[in-house]
Amino acid sequence: MPQLCIYGIIAAAYAINIPMFDKMLLKNASILIVDDDPDVLTAVRLLLKTEAKEVVTEKNPENLRWHLSKDNFDMILLDMNFTSSINTGNEGIFWLNEIKKAKPDSTVIMITAYGDIDLAVRSLKEGAADFVVKPWHNERLITTIRETLRRKTNKSSVTPLLSADSIIGKELLGESEIMQEIFYKVEKIAPTDANILILGENGTGKDLIAKAVHQQSLRADKPFLKVDVGALTESLFESELFGHKKGAFTDAREDRIGRFEAANGGTLFLDEIGNIPLHLQAKLLSVLQNRQIIRLGSNEPVPVDIRLICATNMPLSELANENRFRKDLIYRINTVEIMVPSLRKRDHDIVLLAKHFSRIYSNKYMKAGLDFDNKAIEKLLSYHYPGNVRELQYTIERAVIMADENVLQAKDLIFSPIESQSAEISEPSELKLSSIEKNTILKVIEKHNGNITKAAKELGLTRTALYRRLSKYDI
């Protein structure tokens, strides 16, 4: 019985404001549920028995062909993973294809766990109508089923891709296929409490993805706190994250709660997670495992309830180097992974974003009505954007400020010299001062196993200055 409660079998607990047409579609629907977990089958059957005309459950997917030959189902809920004789690593995709072979017009919703989100997105391309993540919320499951039935009735064979405005708001935009997949993934992951790791280059909008997840979550009315852990010194790390008691250290003149407590009930976003030193990673891991913190100067554990989102510009393969990052911590923070593409890989969005920023800064600087001429568009599309969306934003802001006419021209678009590659000179590249500096930084960072604080100290730089150089040389 406890497991059943996870799936929320008390049907009376939900109340959904859905048009009568959608309700009637479900009332007349025959639904087949295929899952080898009897608790899931019981939960869905009890949830749907007063909502649908017929609910059939099946534990063994190998009986699917028999069910399909016997009945015409309006919808099939199909699990992604089975312990059956079919061992492909993606049994759900296999059985989806089998359903489509037997009944090509079948409407299938996949049931997936946190770790199979990417596979579930692939199932959409294989013909699934939608997917739900378990453990689900009753309201969202019922809504998904009803909307899918409505699309089927309207003869819409493809799940419509989401626009940025529909789930994100006005900040995160994208019409490219790769961004649409991210928006879809955000919509599916957000209502869960899965820990998320966001990967991507600097300037790609990882923080906007984190905000979008929070805004679409069930914690949306609770705090969203961002912490740049890469900017925290070792001495401040525990105090900032876990808090301290009065007198715990010099200048600790009063009790102070940390970011974990401040975000209680909401979402905590740890940016640049890859820069945490190894010995501090162990303390973070302990908090995430036990879901409680201990303030500096105290022995009393304090329970915390947070949804954790982390981000890094490091490739996952580099992050997985145990000399730099604990693998057990990676598993803890990376229940679901979102890879944010560079602007170079989403060139269909460049003009969309440029016009978006143009509207924002035209209003800000009271230059309404600015547009781009053809040569300006060509220049925008031909640039490689090493600084990604952030660089494009600053470029458009500068252009709007300096523009003398109502149309932005190619000459108005001056890309950041910070991001531009150094001009070629006659000396061999290894003799360039920039190359010498870059190679020196790489050697010192490698010497200290990625510890930025120690590397900066040996180089005679502040951490901030070293980060600027890392960004400059795209390290």
N, C-alpha and C positions, 0 to 999 in steps of 0.2 A: 504493500500500500504506500509506503513512503515514496517509492519511485514514481508512482502514479501522480502524486502531488506535484512532482517536478513539472509535469506536463499540464498541470492545471485542469483536472478533469471535471471540476465543478462548473457545469455549463451555465448555471445561473449567475456566475460571477461577471459575465460580460454583457455589455449593452452597446450595440453598434448602430450608428445612424446611417443606414444604407437605404437607398431608394427601394420602393416596393418591388420594382421590376427585378432587381438583383435578388431580393429575398425569394421571389417566386421561382426564379431560375434554379436556385439551390433546393427549394422545396420539391421540385419535380425531378431532381437529379439523382442518378444512380452512381455511386462512388465505390471504387475498389481501392483498398489500402493494402500495400505489400511491404511488409517489414518483418524481419526475423526476431524483433524484440516484442514479446507478448504484452509488455507494459505500454509500449507505444500504440499497439493495435487497440488495446482496451481504452486508452486515453482518447484516441481519435474517434473510436466508435461511440463512446459515451458523449463526446462533444458534439458529434454530428447527428446522432440518432433523432433528435428533435428538429434538426435543420434540413435534412435531406430525405428524399423518398426512400432510398435504399442504401445501406452501408454494408459492404462485404469486406471481410478481412482475410488475409492470406499470409501465413508465416513463411511458406516455401516458395521462392520465386519460380522454381521449376514447374509449378502448377499454373503459371500464368497463361500458357497456351490453352489449357483446358478452360479456364475462366473466360478467355477471349472468344473461344468457340461457342461457349454456352450463352453468354450475355453480351449486350451492347452497353458499355459503361459510358456515362457522360464525362467521367474524369477518373484518372488513376493517380493515387499518391504512391510514389515509388521511392524506397530507401536507396541511398547511394552505396551502402556496404552490406554484404551478406557473408555469412560463413557457410558457403555452399560448395558444390563440386566445381563451380566456375571460379577460377582463381586468376583473374586478370589484373588485380590491383585496382580495378575500377568497375566492379560488378554492376553498379547502377547504370553506367553507360552501355554495358553489354545488354542488360535487360531492357533498357530503353530502346535500343536498336531492334531487339527481338519483338517488342510491342509494335514498333513502327512497321516491321516487316509483315506482321499478322494483320494489323489494323492501322494503315497509314494515317488515318484521320484522328487517331486517338489523341486525347488531351492529357498530358502527363505533367504533374508537378513533382519535382524531385525533393526528397527529404535528406538533408545533409547535416553534418556536424561542422563545428568551427573550422577544423583543419582541412576540409575538403571544398572550401569556397571556390577556389580556382577551378576545380574539377566540375563543380556545379555550374559555373559560368560557361564552361565548355559544353555542358549538357544542353544549354540553350541553343548552341550552334548545331547540336545533333538532333534538335527537334523538340526538346522539352518546352513547355509553355512558361514555366516559372520554377522557382525553388524556394523552400522555406528552411530556416536553420533551427535545429533543435538544441536545447529545449526552447520551444516557441511560446509566444503569448497567444491566448485564445483569440483575442480580437484580431490580431494580425493574420492568423491562420484563416479565420473565417473570411476576412476581407480579401485575402489573396485568392481563395477559392471562388468567391463571388465575382471578383473582377475578371478572373480567368474564364469563368463561364460566360460572362458578358462579352468578352472579346471573341469567344468561340461563336456565340450567337450572332455577333456583328460581322462574322466571316473574316475576322482579322487573324491570320495564321501566324503572325510574328509578334512577339512581345515588343511593344514600342519602347525604343530606347529613351532614356530619360534626358531631359534638358537640364542644364545646370540650375536654371532658375527653379525647377520643380522640386529639387531636394536640397540645394545648397544655398539659395538666396542669390545675392547679387555679386558676391566676391569671387567665387570660383567658377570660371567659364570654360567651355570646351565643346566643340561639335565633332572633333575627330573621334574615330572609332575607339582609340585607346583610352581617351578620357571618358567616353560613354560607358565603357566597361568599368572604369573606376567609380563613376557615379552609381552604377548599378550595384557594385560590390558594397559601396558605402551604405546604400539603402538597406541592403540585406544584413550587413554586419552591425550597423548602428544600434538596433533595438536589443542586441545581445549584450552581455558583459564581457565578451572576449577581449583579452589584451591584444593590442594591435601594434605592429612595428611598421613604420612608414619609412621607406627607403627612397633615396633620390638625391640628385645633385643639389648644391646650394642654389637657392633662387627659384626652385620649381614649384613652391607652394605647399610644402609639407605641413606647415602650420595651419593653412586653410583647410586641408584635408582633415586634420585633427579637430578643428572647430566644427566642420561639417558633420563628422561622426557624433560629436557631443550634441549638436543641435537636433539631430535626428534620433537621438537615444531617448530612453525613458528617464534619463537623468538631466534632460535639457533645462529644467527649472532649477537645477542645483549648480554649484560653482564649477567653472572651468578655469583651471590654473595652469599656466605655462611656466616651466623652469628651464632655463638654459644651463644644464648641468656642466657643460663644457666651460662655462665662465665662472663656476664656483671653485674657489681655492679649497684645498684639502681640509684646511682648518674650519672652513665655513660649511662644508658639505653636510655634516650631520646636523648642525644647528639649523640650517635653512630647511632641510627636508624633514627632520624629525622633531625640531624644537628644542628648547632648553629650559632649565629651572634657574631661578635667581641664584647667582653665586656659582654657577657651574664652571665659569671661566672668567677671566678678567673682562670687565665691561658688561657682564651679564647682570644688569641691574634690576631686571624683573623677569617674571616667567614669560615665555613666548612660545606660541604654538608654531609648528613647522608646516610646510606646504601639504604634507599628507593629511594632517588634521584639518587644515583650512579647506581642503578639497573634499572633505568627508561627505559622502552622499553623491558626489559629482564625479568629475573627470580630472585626472592629473596628467598633464602632457610634459614628458621629459624630453627636451630637445637635445640633440648632439649626445645621445646616450653612449656613443662609442668612445667618448673622451674620459669616461670615469676610470680612475686607476683601479687596478685589480683588487687591492685590499679593501677598497670602498664598495666594490661590486658585491663582495660577500655580505656586507651589511644591508645593501639594498635587496639582495636575494632573500635574506632572512625575513625582512619586513614583508615582502611579497608572498612568501610561503606561509607566514604566520598571521598575516593580515592584522598586525599590531605593531605599534612603534613604542620605543622607550626614549623619552626626552633625555638629553644630556643632563647629568646631575641627578637623575632619578632612576629608581629601580622598578617603578610601577609601569606595567605594560598598558597601553591605551589602544583599544580596538579601532580600526579604521575601515571604512567601506568606500573604496574608490574604484573607478574604471581607469585602467592604465593605458595610455598611448605613448609610445616612444618613437623617436625619429633619429635618423643618422644619415650623413652623406657618404658613409663607408659602404662599399659593396658587401653583401652578406658573406661572401667567401673570405674577405679580409677580416670581417668582424668575428668570424668563426675561428680565427687563429687564437688558440688558448693562451699564447703568450701575451695577448692583448685583451681578450675578453673571455669570460667563463661561459662554456657551452650550456651549463645548466641554467644560467641566467638568460641566455638567448632563448632557450625553450620556454622559459617562464614568461618572457615579454613578447614572444612571437607566436601567439596562438593563431593569429591571422596576419598575413603580410600584404602590404600594399606598396607596389612599386610605382612611384610617380615619374613619368617620363620627362626627359629634357625637352625644352622647347624645339630643339632641332628635330625631334621625332614626332612632333605634332604640328607640322607646318600649316595644316589646314586651319589651325586656331590663331595664327599670328595676326592676320588682319582683324579677326573678331576681337582679339584682346587689345590691339592697337586702337581700334575705334572705341572700345569700352573705356580705355584710359583717356582717350581724347575727350570723351564726353565728361568724364569726371573732372579733368583739369581745365577744360573750357569753362565749366561752371564755377570752379574754384577761383580761377583768375579772370572771370567775367569776360570771356571771349567766346560767347556762345556761337554755335554754327560751324565750327572748324571741321573740315573734312580733308581727305588725302587726294592728291592728284595721282595719275597713273605711274609716274616715275617714282613717287614716294612709295607707292605700294610695291613696285618692283624692287626698290632698295630694301624695304622691310623683308621681302621674301628671299632675297639673295644673301642676307646676313646669317651668320652661324650661331649667334647668341650664346657665347660661353657663360654669360651671367644669367641665362634663362629668362623667365618671366620678369624677375626683378629688374634686370637690365633693360628689358623692353619698356617697363613702366617708367623708369627714370628717363629713358630716352624720349618718350612721348611727353612727359612732364616738361622737360627742357625745351622741346620743340614748341609746345604750346606757349610757354613763357616768352620765347624769343620770336615767335611768328609775327610778321607785320601784315599778313593778309589773311583772308578767310579760308584759304586753302593751304594745307601743309604741303611743302614741296620737299624734294629729295635733299636739297641743301639744308633744310631745317633739321634733318635727322642726323644727329652727331652721336655715334655710339661711344660708349664709355672707354676712355683711354686706359682705365684700370684693367679692363678685360682684354684690350687689344694685344695682339702678339707684338713683341718687339720687332722693329724693322730689321731686315736682314743687313748685315755688314760683312765686310770682306774677310774678317778673321774667322778661323774655324770655330764652330759652335762651342767647343769645349773651352775656348779661351774667352768667351763672353762673360762679363761680370755677372749677368743674370744666371747663366748656366752654372757658374762656380757657386753662386749663392744657393741656387736650388739644390745642387748636388750636396753641398755642405749640410743644408737643412735635412735632406733625406737621410744622410749618414748619421747625424746626431739623433734624429727621431728613432731610427732603427737601433742605434746603440742603447737607447733607453726604453726599448720595447714599446714605443708609441706613447710614452708618458710625456705629455705636452709640457707640463710644469717643469720637469727636470730638463727637457730639451731646451726650453726657453731660457732657463737659468744658465746652461752651459754656453748658449749662443749670445748671452748678454742682452736678451730681449725680454720685454714683458710678454705675458701670455697673449694679450690682445695684439701686440705687434707681430708675434709669430703667427697668429691666426690670419692676419692680413696677408702675410707672405704665403701661407698655405693656399689661401684663396687666389692670390696673384698667380701662383705657379700651378694651380689646379691639382694640388697634391691631396 
